Amino acid sequence: MRFIHHSELNKKQWDQLVESQQADIFSFSWYLDTCASDWCVLADEKMENGIAISFTVKMGIRSVSPPIFARNLNFIGTDAAFQEMAVS
């Protein structure tokens, strides 16, 4: 798993993952581009599992915060991948 800033992300591939897993609208790249100040994803190399993480930078400090109208962002993929991420 690695962090990928949205400017370096293959957004088409990410959106395909979000759509194939029937994840919330809040994880689509177009939503995050519109509603989050900045964001990245924590994903595996094959882009089969991951989570979008939105954040703000204030006075040089990064702070994770969900985008507008989203209460939370969910992990997208298998439970095994989530467990692997939690252990790493």
C-alpha positions in Angstrom: 0.0 0.0 0.0 1.2 3.5 -0.8 -0.1 7.0 -0.7 -0.8 8.6 -4.1 -1.5 12.3 -4.4 -4.5 13.0 -6.6 -2.2 14.9 -9.1 -0.3 11.7 -9.7 -3.3 9.3 -9.5 -4.7 7.5 -12.5 -8.2 8.8 -11.8 -9.9 6.7 -14.5 -8.5 3.5 -12.8 -9.5 4.8 -9.3 -13.0 5.7 -10.5 -13.4 2.2 -12.0 -12.5 0.7 -8.7 -15.0 2.9 -6.9 -17.7 2.0 -9.4 -17.0 -1.7 -9.4 -17.2 -1.9 -5.7 -20.3 0.2 -5.6 -18.7 2.6 -3.1 -20.2 5.9 -2.0 -20.2 8.8 -4.4 -17.9 10.6 -2.0 -14.9 8.5 -3.1 -15.1 9.4 -6.8 -12.3 11.6 -8.0 -14.6 14.2 -9.6 -16.4 14.6 -6.2 -13.2 14.9 -4.3 -11.7 17.3 -6.8 -14.8 19.5 -6.3 -15.4 19.2 -2.6 -12.0 18.6 -0.9 -9.3 21.1 -0.5 -6.7 18.4 -1.2 -6.8 14.6 -1.3 -4.8 11.4 -1.9 -5.5 7.7 -1.9 -3.9 4.9 0.1 -4.0 2.0 -2.4 -2.2 -1.2 -3.4 0.0 -1.4 -6.5 -2.8 -2.9 -8.7 -5.4 -0.4 -7.6 -7.7 -3.1 -6.4 -8.1 -1.9 -2.9 -7.8 1.5 -1.2 -9.3 4.5 0.5 -9.5 8.1 -0.4 -8.2 10.5 2.2 -9.0 14.2 2.0 -7.0 16.7 4.0 -6.3 20.4 4.5 -3.0 22.1 5.2 -3.1 25.0 7.7 0.1 26.7 8.8 2.1 23.8 7.3 0.2 21.1 9.2 -1.8 18.4 7.4 -5.1 17.6 8.9 -7.3 14.8 7.7 -10.9 15.9 7.2 -13.8 14.5 5.2 -15.0 16.5 2.2 -18.2 18.5 2.5 -21.4 16.4 2.9 -19.4 13.2 3.7 -19.5 11.9 7.2 -16.7 9.4 6.5 -14.9 7.7 3.6 -14.9 3.9 3.5 -12.2 1.4 2.5 -12.8 0.1 -1.0 -11.9 -3.5 -1.6 -11.6 -6.8 0.2 -11.6 -7.4 4.0 -8.3 -9.3 3.6 -6.7 -6.2 2.0 -8.0 -4.0 4.8 -6.6 -6.3 7.5 -3.2 -6.4 5.7 -3.2 -2.6 5.6 -4.1 -2.4 9.3 -1.2 -4.7 10.2 1.4 -2.9 8.0 
